[in-house]
């Protein structure tokens, strides 16, 4: 049998067509890998690299480099400097008064809201007028809460459009807002359409970023606000500061509240931007409308746009839970990854769990030894080839981004599932529905010569997902879905000798 070759039909590169969007509504089709969200009007052309073998050729240096910015990092999570320390001491008595105002406003607002909603079960129609009047108490309490946090006055620019002109308002997301919703994504979009289409409801305020950021970039937008195709008024909220970053980031809620209570004044600016009227084409294309809106907001904020999303925050939090050094190394601009490979944030987190077990160093890189250890592979031409295709920098180590891209790329191939099933059938030589350790050893010896008993046993344990001492088809397929790079170990046995 010839040396195992990773370039099989499973891994054939698929051309990708990306439509670039221009403000004049025109579109053109180009052969691009994937544009950066911050360059959506003129995506960089990706040259072909024919010298790279197909499996991971897409990981060439032509792929736009990831941004190094961390959209979720608060710049001042702790107290630093004599000025801030003195200010806190001076403001402590004021902080106690603010805490009283905050607590009283919260309590009164809660009671008012409960009264306004008591017995109201008709959620499909607007709230009756008398209930709305009670909710005005809640609105006043909300303003008092902002006052207690140091927002004594709020500068406003521009004018809000009438509801009949722009029924939907979208804004950037910095200060903490509860993003929990029991409705599914589909039902949420339906509700947005229904309420935006009827002037009986108030205007809808949506935060399409889906999570809080530090305001230094604009991350990718979710599409719920744009699917209905209605005119949209973007609203920009700024929080200018010198000594204290007010954003919700790598800082506890209690510390954030304490720091806000002990400031002389916290600045907030609200600017109403011109209404964005979707063209006929954009009414049918939520992506194009969201891009036009995000471009307007980013331009007004004078920030760059990135492909980060809530999925990156999930990765950041998971990296923190796993006690990995420099957790921000594990963000991958998840909106771009999801668009390229159609994987969910939960799948990306599972890949991070696997990568974490490879013992990454402080810079977030993994060596060949630890990569092979976790995937139960011995050093050989095939295993080094798999690692080499991921290590496109030829640095002798790989990053989580490279590992994720490689894994997601392989699992996204049209023939991946079919190849996994065929591989199981070939390994299950006696057709009893299970792979014995003898059958696995026979299969591995065809692709990884000179495998010893311990190495075969290690792979057997890895494939036995439910740990019942036997490898069923479900075990085998589940393991390959979690570790898709291992398909290269089994796919050569399907090729003609």
Buried (B, 14 or more C-beta within 10 A) or exposed (E): EEEBBBEBEBBEBEEBEBBBBEEEEEEEEBEBBBBBBBEBEEBBEBEEBEEBBBBBBBBBEBBBEBBEBBBBBBEBBEBEEEEBEEBBEEBEEBBEEBBEBBEBBBEBBEBBBEBBEEEEEEEEEBBEEEBEEBBEBBEBBEEBBBBBBBBEEBEEEBEBBEBEEBBBBBBBBBBBEEEEEEEEEEEBBBBBBEBBEEEEBEBBEBBBBBBBBBBBBBBBBBBBBBBBBBBBBBBBBBBEBEEBBBBBBBBEEEEBBBBBBBBEEBBBEBBBBEBBBBBEEBBEBBBBBBBBBBBBBBBBBEBBBBBBBBBBBBBBBBBEEBEBEEBBBBBBBBBBBBBBBEBEBEBBBBBBEBBBBBBBBEEBBBBBEBBBBBBBBBEBEBBBBBBBBBBBEEEEBBBBBBBBBBBBBBBBBEBBEEBBBBBBEBBBEEEEEBBBBEBBBBBBEBBBBEBEEEBBBBBBEBBBBEEEEBBBBEBBBBBBBBBBBBBBBBBBBBEEE
